[in-house]
Amino acid sequence: FNIDVHDYSVRLRQAQKFLKDGDKVKIIVNLKGRENEFRNNAIELLGRFQNDLGELATQENKNFRDRNMFVILVPNKTVLQKAQEEPKKKEKSVAAEVSASV
């Protein structure tokens, strides 16, 4: 649960990329030794990660009982379908602009 801001943002971007590709994402927080006393910080970190992903992912499974706490996220199909439809519309409009300007 002790993660730097840059490391967190890199993992967030990679998770977004995987979810947009239609893959599942498993977020694991390993607690070692005395870190186990700060379980609430690890749970907050997992919650913040889910909130930062927003509607892109839905929670499939979670486990907060062991030292290895994890959340499995599945891509939200409705958001993915909307994201795939938007670029198609943009591509058609760009092609129309190119042919009109020639």
N, C-alpha and C positions, 0 to 999 in steps of 0.2 A: 504494500500500500504506500510505500515511500517511492513515488515516481515523480520525476522532473516534468516540468510543463512541456518541454519539447518532446520528450519520450511519449508522453500522453497524447500529444497532438499527432505524432507519427502513427501511433497505434490506432487512433481514431480515424485518420485518413485511410489507413489500410483496411480497417473494418468496413468503412463506407464503400471502398472499392470492391471488396469481396461481396458485400450485400447487393450492390448494384449488378454484379455479375450473376447473382442468383445463388450464391453459396452461403452456407451457415457459418456463424462465427461463435467461437467458444472463448469467453473471457475468463481467465483464471487469475486469482490472487493467492499467492502462496504466503502463509504466515509461518515464520520461523521463531522459535524460542519465545522471548518475551513479547514479540509482536502479537502473539495470540491474545494478549490482554486488550489489545486495541481493535477488536473485531468490528466494532461499530464504525471505525474509520474505513475499514475495507469494504463494509457494506455500503457506506456513503459513496465510496469511489465507484463501485459497480453501478449504483443508482445514477450517479452523475454521468457515467459513460453511456448508459441507456438513454438518459435525457438528451445528451448531446447528439446521439444518433437520431432521435426524434421518431417520426413516423416511418422511417426507412426500415425499421426492424420491429418484430414482435418477439416477446419472450416465449421460448418453448419449454425450457427446463431450468431449474436453479437448485443449488445446494449450498447452504450456509452453515452446515453442521461441522464439517471437518476443517482441518488446517488449510486444505486446498479448496477455497471457496470458488464457485464458478457459476456462470450464467451462459446459457446457450441461446443465441438469437437467430431467428429465421427471417429472411427478407419478406417484407410486406408486399404481397403480389399486386395490390391495387396501386400502390405508389410506383412500383416498377413498371407497370403497364402505362401509367401516365407519363413517366419519364421517357419511355421508348416511343410514345406517340408524338411528343413534342419535337424531337429532332427531325422526324420525318416531315413534319409541317414546315420546319425551317429550311430543310434541304430543297423542297419544292419552291419556296419563295425565292431562295437564292438563285435557283436555275432560271426562274422567270425574270429576275432582275438582270442576269447576265445576257439572256437572249434579247431583252428589251434594249439594253445599252449597246448592243453590237450592231 
